[in-house]
Structures are given as structure tokens and as C-alpha cells.
């Protein structure tokens, strides 16, 4: 039985004791204006030869020094530590310059949200060693003004104390400083910490929590569990754009994170009807991909969001088929004579992303149907992803898109994923989704699906099954 808890977080210290604490511990003192930060990083044992930062940090990090008094230099994104020194701590100051104007586009950034709420990109202020046997994790303790709460992607130990996975420096992450207590939701054993920044006109906190919960339920139903045990969710109001969620993105730095800008005047029905949150959550069904294979990175969630929204009961199966059909048609139209692989090199061109995203979605749709068809419904794309989690999923390592496809083929003892990539992504203009709809016995009048009365496989009903995942 699924348990869902809606808890206002009072941050009792988790009953948890590590046999050996992290060998690196930070103290981060946040000034009353939320912009000035004093950081100390203290090591058990000697300091590594080099400490690293995101290349953006050079604009904000100043006065780097050892506890021996020796002054250090942040050279773009690296600090060299002098040899044979007796120091155990590094100190530095940060003065953030948060954006408060314009519309966000891209990943994590430092941005002021309505007076006493601020997002900080960890890349703007966190200097650390590369992950190794000694520094796979670190402790981090914040000192904040009395009216401020802290949300991070790291594992919470108390109100301001965390233990963090030392993920690659290039991976983005967000620490939110907010004047509201975060909420905790638990879905199928996965914990979602939800921070709501700012005010909305037509939804309250309970509505937003309901939206996050329903979305998590739908994705969890796809493989029988949510793919990450802990997720940081940040919801911020937006006065720009016409869509319900003008911008959203995931982060993996330190752990799983999702940040959504939501139109301030949206209502709950519009949020549930929107695809953005199920899409972002579906990204965590596979690990970080360190390539430009956006047809995988965005294509797989674009397909799975439709299944997840049916599982959660927010749209009907007919609506989901209609959305897929419309999306595939948009993708073909945006191709302009290029293959999906060729379009990946042209993503900056207007509309090209539709060809890449929907081309990837069509590829995974066709593979899902083939797997189900040749096994009489016993093997699905979701089965393969579930097996991948059991053998190969690594939350803190990157893989290439080709490696992911190769791993999935290995689980099948087949070359289906790689072979289809060569034919449908590299060689063809677009995967032949029309033939797959025909094989399922689905036709479309306008954008409305019409199902053949003598469909023999029943696969269309199995794919869009609102009853949940069962094997």
C-alpha cells in the first residue's frame, strides 16, 4: 500500500550516526542580505593538491586563504594548494550578484525571488576536491538568519546540516534560501522536499503539494518505484510567458533536483493538465548522459511523460494518444529535411528542438511497441528500464548515450536499441510512427484517436494503462 505523507517540516535531527564522518566539512555563513557568504572548508588530514570550482565562481569568490594565513588564488576554476603545508582549512568569501529581472533560460542560476527568497547555484560559491575514495561525500552546515530556511539536493541531517555526495563539479545544483518551511512528501518510499518560493494567485501550498504528489505517483507507477530515493523540488512564481510552466529543469549536482517556474495565475487543474513536471521527473529514470545526445536525454522523458500522466489519472488514454500524435507531427514538420542526428547540431535554430525531442520520443515509442508485440506483452520498455536500475544505474557517474543504448541491448541480449538508432536517428528523417500506430490499430480523425474494433494484440490498452504497473 502506497503511503503519502504531507508534513510541515520541523527538522528534527535524523536518528543517524555514521561510523566515520566525512573527511571534509564545510561551514557556510549566510549574511542577512543573503548575498554575502563566508565559507570554511576543513579537512581531516592534509588538503588535496587542488580544489575545483565552476568557472562562474571566479566572479563571486574572493579572499581565498589557508588557516595558516597563506593567501591562495582562484585561477578560473582551480585553486592550487602549496606543497608541504600544515594547513587543514581553507577560508573564502563570496558576494553573490543574484538576478532579479528577465526570464530564466538554462539551468541553475543565482536569482532573487520576491524579497527574502533566493536561489543560489552551487557552482557560484562551492569550491571542493574532486571525488575520490577520501572525498566521496562532505558534511555541510549552514548558518542563516533566523527567518531563513535552507533547501539543498544533499541529504538532510537537521535544520541546517547536510551530508552531500561529491558529484562532478560541472553538475549543476541549487541551494534555496527561503522564508518558508519546506514540505516533505513521501511516495513509495521516496522523499520529496518541496520548497515554494513566492506567492501565487489561484493556488495555495496544498494545491502545489498535490500537484507534485500526483506527478510523482505517475512516474513511480511506470517501473514500480520512483527512480531516486530523495528529490529536491523548488517551485517559483513567474509573471512571464503564456504557458503554465514557462521554464523547468532538472539538476543532479549533489542529488536529484527539479526547479519549476510556474505562471502566477495558474490554477490546480491547469497544473495537473500540464506535462512539465512528469517530464522532468522522468529524466531520473536514466543516469546523467555526458554527451549531446538530446534525442535520448529529452526524447525518452517526452515519451514517458504521456504514460505517467495516464498512470496518475490526470489525463485519459485517448488524450495521451492524441498528444503523442500531435507531437510526432510537429517533430516531422520541424525537421526541414534533416535527420534527427543532423538536427542535434542545429538546436540553436528555431524549432529544431521539436524535431530532436519528438524524434527521440518516436524512437522509444516504436521500441516499446516492438518489445511488447514480439513478447505478447510480456516485455516492455519499462521492464528494461527497471532491470537497468537493478544492475547499472549510477547516480553519481556520467555515461554516454551510446553506452546507455548498449547497456539496454545487453539486458535484452539483442541489438535492438543500437540498430534502431542507426536506422531511425542517423539515417532516416524521422522514425516511422505512423506504421506503429497502424500496427496498434489506432487511426486519427483530426487529432482524435479511433481504435479498430478487431485489435488483436490489445497492446494499445496495455501501453496506456491507468490501472498502474503490475507484473
N, C-alpha and C positions, 0 to 999 in steps of 0.2 A: 504494500500500500504506500502510495506516494505521500510524503509529508511535506507540507509547505508551511513555513513559519513567517509571520510578519512581526518583526521585532524592532522596536526602537532600541538602538544600540547604546548601552550604558558602559560598555568596555570593561567588564570585569577582566582581571588578568587571567588568561587561559591557563588551566592547570597543565602546564607543560614544562618539563625540565630537560634540557639537552645534557647528555653526558659530558660533552665538551662544547663550550660555546664557540661562536665564530672567532677566528683569529684576527678579524678586522671589525672594529666597532666605530660607528660614526655618532657624533652628537651634532644636531642641526638646530641652531637657534634662529628662530624667525622673528624679525623685528615687528613692531606694532603696525608699520605701514605695509607689511607682507612682502616688501621688496628687498630689504636688507637682510642678509643671511650670514651667519658666522658658522663655519664648518670645522670640526676637528675629526680627523681620521686616525685612530690609534691602533697599532698592530701589536699582537703578541709575538715577539721575536723581531727580526730585522725587517725593515721596509723593503719591498721589492725594488729592483733597479729602475723600473719605470712605472709611472702611473699614467692612466689614459683618461681622456675626456672626449666628448663630442666636439667637433671643430667649431661649433657655435659658442662654446663656453668661453673662448678667449675674449669675447666681448663683455663678459659679465664677471669673470673670476679675476680677483686681484690679490696682491699681497700674500702669495704662497710662501710658506716658510716651515721650517722644521722646529721641533721643540728645543733644539739646541741653539736656535736663533739664526741659523743659516737661511738666507733668502734663496728661493728657487724661482725658476722661470717656466711658465706655461708656454711652450713653443707650439702654437696652433692647437694641437690636441694631445700633447705628451709632456710629462714632467720627468726629467731625468734626476734620479736621486744620487748624490755623490757616494762614491765607494768608501767603505770602511768608516761609515759614520755611526755614531752611537744613538741616533735618534730613534724614537718609537712612535712619534706622532707627527702628522702633517696638519697645519692650520691654513685656512684661507678664507677670504671674504668674498661675498657675492653681492652685487647690486643689480637686481633684475630690472628689465625695462619691458613690462607687460604691454601687450597691445590691448587697446580698448575700442578701436574703431575698425570698420571694414568687416568683411565676411571672411571667415576662416576657410581656407582651402589647403589641403595637405594633412599631414599628421600632427603629432604633438607639438604644441607651442605654448609659450607663456602668455596668458591672456587674462585680463581682469574682467570679471563677470559681476556687474552690479555691486559696486562698492566693496563689500567685505567677502567676496568670493574670488579666488584666483587659482587658475590652473598654472602649474609650472611644469615645463618639460624637464625631465631629469637630465637630459643632455645639456641643459643650460648651466647646471651647477654641480653635478656629481662627478668627482674625479676618483678613479679606482684602479686597482690592478686588473690585469687580465685574469680570467677564471682559470684556476689550476687546482691541484689537489689541496692546497692550503687555503685557497680563496674561492671556493665554490659558492660560499654564502658570506653574508656580512650582517652584523647587527646594526640597527639604526634607530636612534632615539631623538625625537623632535622636542624642542621647547618652543611653545607657541603662546600667543596672547590668550587670555582667559576665555575670550568669546570665540575662539577658532578651534575647529576640529580638523583632523588630518585624514585624508583618504590616499592610499597607495596601492600599487599592484602587489606589494610584498605581504608576507604572512603576518597577521596581526598578533601581537603578544599582549597588548594593553592599549590604553587610550592613545598613547603616542609612541609606543615601542613596536618594532617590527623586526623580522628576520627576512633578509632578501636573498633571492637567487641571483648570483652574479652572472647574468646573461650577457651576451656580447654588447660592447659599448655602443655599437651602431643601432641596436634595437631601441626603438622609442618607448618611452613610458611617461606617465603623468602622475604627479603628486598634486592633489587638490587641497587647497586651504579654504575651508568653508565655514560659514556661521551657522550651519545646521548639522545636527547629528545625522550621520549616515544610517540607513536602514539595512537590516540583514534579511535576506530571503534564502531559504533552503529548498532546493528542488532535487529530488533523487540523490540526496547526499552531497550535492554540490552547493557551495556557499557563494551567494552574490551579495556584494556590498554595494549598495546603491546610494550615491550622493546626488542630491537635487540642488542645483545652484540657481538662485534667482526665482522670480515669481512668474506664474502662468495665469492666463485669464480664465480658462474654461476647464482646467483640470487641477485636482489637488494632489497631494502626495500619495494618497491611497490609490488614485487612478493611475498614476505613473508606476507605482509598485505593481499594480495589477497587470499593466502592460508588459513590464519586464518579466513577471512570473509566467504569463501565458506564452510569451515568446520562448522562454527557457524550457517550458514544458514541451512545446512543439519540437524543438531541436533535440531535447532529451529522448523523445519518443522515436526518433529516427534510428538510433542504434541501441536503445535501451538504457542509456545513461548520458549525462552531459559530458562532453569530451574534456573538460577541465574541472578540477575539484574546487577551484576558487576563481572568481571573476570580479574585477572592479568595474562598476558601471557608473558613468557620470552623465547626467542629463542637464543640459544648459538651455535656457531660452534663446530664441533667435527672432529678430524682427525683420530679417531679410529673406528674400526668396519666396517662391509661391508654393513649394512642396511642403508636406507635413514635417519631413525631416530634411532640411536643406543640406546637411552635411553630417557624415558619420564615419568613423574609422576605428580600427582595432589597433591595439598596441600589445607587444609581447615582452617588452623590457621589464624584467623583474617578475613577470607573471602575465596572466591574461587580463586585458583591459579593453573596455569599449566606451567610447565617448560619442554622444549624440547631441547635436544641436536641433532643438525641436521648436517649430513655429509656436510663438507665444499664445496664439489664439486657437490652437488645435484642441479638439475635444477627444474623449476617450475612444469613441467609435472610429474616428479618423486614424488614431494611433494604431489601433488593432488591425485596421484595414491596410495599413502601410507595411511595406516589405522590408524596410531598412533594418530593423532590429533582428528579425530572424536571419537576414542575410549576414549581418556582422557576426552573430553568434555562430553561424555555420562555418565561418573561417577557422574556428578552432577544431573542426573535425580533421584537420590535417596540420602538420607542423609548419614552421617558418620555411618558406621557399626562398632561397638566396639568388634567384635568377629573375629575368624579366619575363617569365612565363605567365603573364597576366591572364592568358586564356585558361590556365589552371587556377591561379590564385583567386580570380574573380568568377570564372565560369562555373566551378563546382558549387560555390555558395549560391550563385544565381539559379542553378537548377534546384538545389536542395531547399532553398527558402520556400519554394512552392509546396513541396511535400510537408515541410514543417508547419506551414500555416494551416494546412488541412488537418494535420495531426492535432493542432491546438484548438481547432474548431472555429477559427476566426474567419475563414473563407470556406466556401463549398468546393468540392472536387471539380464541378463544372467551371467555377470561376478560376480555379487554378489552371485547368487546361486552357482556358481562354487566355489567361495571362501569358502562359508559355507560348501559345501560338502567335500572339501579337508580338511578343518579344523576339521570337525567331524571325518573324517577317521584318521587324525593324533592323535586326542584325544583318540580314541579307541585303537590305536596301542601303545600309551604311558601308557595305563592302567596297563599292566602287571599283569592282574588277580585281581586287586584291584577294589573296588568300588570307586566312586568319593569321598565319605566321608573318606574312608581309605587313599586315595591319599593325602588329605589335610594335614595329619600328616606326609607326606613324601615329602613335597615340596622342601626340600633341595636336594633331589635326582634328578639327571639329567633327564630332560624331563618330570618329573611328573607333572609340572605345566601345560603342554599341556592337560593332562587328566582332571585336575581340571577346567581350564578355558573353554575348549571346552565342557566338560561335563555340566557345568553351562549354556553355550550358547545353547546347545541342549535342556536342560530342558526348558529354556524360549522360544525357538523356538516352541517346542511342545505345550506349554501352549498357546502361541499366536495363533497357528493354531486351537487348540481346541476351544478357545473362539470365534474365527471368524466362525468356522464351525457350532457350535451349535446355534449361533445367526444369521446365514445367513449374516455374515459380519458386523453386527451392533455393536458388542462389540469386542474390540481388547485389547491386552496387553497395547498398547499406551493409550487407553481410561482409563484403570485402573490406570496407572501412572499419567495421567493428573488429575484424581479425587484425587489421593493421594496428589498431590501438593495443591489441594484446601482445604484439610481437615487436613493433618497430617504432612506435611514436615516441619522440623525444622532445620534451617541452623546452629544452634549453640549447638545442643544436639546430642548425640550418641544414637543409638538403636541397638539391637541385630539383627542378621539375621533372627532369628525365629520371632521376633516382626514385622519385615517388612513383612514377608510372612503372618503372622496372620492379619496384618492391610489390606493387599491386599485382603485376603479372606473376611474380614468383608465388604469391599466395594462391593464385588461380592455377598454377602450373600451365601457363598459357602465355601467348604474346599479344593478347587482345589489346591492351592499353597502348603499347608501343606501336603496334601495327596500325591501329586506328588513327593514332597521331600522324603517322606518315601519310596516310590516305586523306584524312579529313581536315587536318590543321595545316599541313605543309603543302600538299598537292592540290586539294580541292578548294573552291572558293568559299564553300560553307558546307557543313555536314548536312546530309540529305534527311532533314527532319520530316519532310512530307511523306517519304516512304515509311518512316517509323509510325507516324500517325495512322497511315493506311493499314499497316500490319496490326495495329491495335484495334482497328475497326472504328476509328474516330474520324469523322468529317466535320467541316466547319461551314456553317451558314453565316456569312459575315465573320464575326469573331466568336460565334456561339457553337460549342461542340454538339454534334449529333452522333449518337452511338448506334452502330449496327445492332440489329436485334438478334443476329445469329453469331455474335462474337464467341469464338470457341475457347480462346485462351483465358479470358477473364482477367488478363493482365492489367488492363486499364483500371479496373476496380482495385486490384491489389496495389498498384503504384500509389493511387490517391485514396488511401485507406484511412478514414478518420478514426478508426477504432484503436489505433496505436500499433506498436511494433510487437509482434508475437512470433515466436518460433518454438 
